[in-house]
């Protein structure tokens, strides 16, 4: 399996997405994975202060994303996705 990162430009006004390029550098893939997890963890922390039930759902989403990224990104060590 070839793993790559598709960079997409998304217009928030129209909701349309335009694929720009594909990157297959494993270092950049791990950096993108860390950034995605950091955003998801930040959202989970914001929910924790607002609603306990939403916080639980957000924590599950973080765990699911982390599991998925570890399965899909080659040579992704345990510490590679730590934020």
N, C-alpha and C positions, 0 to 999 in steps of 0.2 A: 504494500500500500504506500502510495506517495502522499505525504502530508504537506499541505501548503496553506498559506494564509491568503485569502482573497481580500484585497483592500477595496472597499466600496465607499463611494461618495454618496451620502444620503441627504436629500433635500428635505429638511424638516417641515417646510411650508407645504410641499406637494406630496410628500411621502414617497417620492420616487427614488430609486436607488440606481446608481451607475457603477458597474464594476470597473475599477481602474487598472489593477494589476494583481499578479499573484506572486507571493514571496515564499520560498521554500527553505530559507536559512533557519536552521534549528534554534539558533540563539534568538533571532527575532520572533520566532514562534513562541518561545518561552517568555519573552518580554511581553508579547501581546497577551498571553495567557495570564501572566501576573497582573497586567493592567485590568483585564476583564474581571479577575477575581477581586482586585482591590475595589473596583466600582461596585461589584455585587456585595462585598462585605460592608462597604460604606452605606449602601442602601439598607442592609440588614440592621446596622447599628442605628440608623435613623428611625427605623420601625420600632426598635426596642424601646425607645423613649415615648412612643405614641400608642402602640397597641401590642399587647403581649402575643395575641394570636397571629397577627401579621408578622411579628418578629420570628415566630417559630417557622412559619411558611418561608420567610426569607432565608433563615438559616438552612432549611432543607434545600432551597434552591442553590445556595452557596456550595453545599456539600455535593449536590448533583453536578454542578458545573465543574467543580474540582475533580470529581471522579471521571467525568467525561474527558476533560482536558488531559488528565494523566493517561487515559486509555488511548487517546488519539495522537498525542505528541510524542514522537520517538525519543528515547533516552531521557525521559522526563523523570529525574530523580525526586525523591521525597522532598528535598529542600528546594528544588528548582522553582516551585510555585509558591513558596513561602513569601508572605508580604510583611 
